[in-house]
Amino acid sequence: MTLCERLIGKPLGIGRIFGIHGYGWLFQLLILIAFILIVYWVLKGNKTKETAMDIVKKRYAKGEITDKEFLKLKKEIQ
């Protein structure tokens, strides 16, 4: 008889811990949700960030800044 059997009265096997008995399905669901969130976080973080020059070019294309302002900002950034 193992120590677990003596303390609990029943063997504490993998089945009792991971889902055959009790609330193991909840534990598995939490692990699955954590895995999905980690994958989402990693994939979301791999996007390239906009540089200052990209923002200035977009503002110029939208007409928010004039030619002079664009050239001035471009010179300051570089």
MORA-V11417 format. One record per residue. N is the residue number from 1. RES is the residue in three letters. D_LAST is the distance of its C-alpha to the last C-alpha in whole Angstrom. Layout:
BEGIN
N_RES_D_LAST + N_RES_D_LAST
END
This chain:
BEGIN
1_MET_75 + 2_THR_71 + 3_LEU_70 + 4_CYS_68 + 5_GLU_72 + 6_ARG_74 + 7_LEU_71 + 8_ILE_70 + 9_GLY_73 + 10_LYS_71 + 11_PRO_69 + 12_LEU_66 + 13_GLY_64 + 14_ILE_61 + 15_GLY_63 + 16_ARG_63 + 17_ILE_60 + 18_PHE_58 + 19_GLY_59 + 20_ILE_63 + 21_HIS_64 + 22_GLY_63 + 23_TYR_60 + 24_GLY_58 + 25_TRP_56 + 26_LEU_54 + 27_PHE_53 + 28_GLN_52 + 29_LEU_50 + 30_LEU_48 + 31_ILE_47 + 32_LEU_46 + 33_ILE_44 + 34_ALA_42 + 35_PHE_42 + 36_ILE_40 + 37_LEU_38 + 38_ILE_37 + 39_VAL_36 + 40_TYR_34 + 41_TRP_32 + 42_VAL_31 + 43_LEU_30 + 44_LYS_29 + 45_GLY_26 + 46_ASN_25 + 47_LYS_23 + 48_THR_19 + 49_LYS_17 + 50_GLU_15 + 51_THR_11 + 52_ALA_10 + 53_MET_9 + 54_ASP_12 + 55_ILE_14 + 56_VAL_12 + 57_LYS_13 + 58_LYS_17 + 59_ARG_17 + 60_TYR_16 + 61_ALA_19 + 62_LYS_21 + 63_GLY_21 + 64_GLU_20 + 65_ILE_18 + 66_THR_18 + 67_ASP_17 + 68_LYS_16 + 69_GLU_14 + 70_PHE_12 + 71_LEU_11 + 72_LYS_10 + 73_LEU_9 + 74_LYS_6 + 75_LYS_5 + 76_GLU_6 + 77_ILE_4 + 78_GLN_0
END
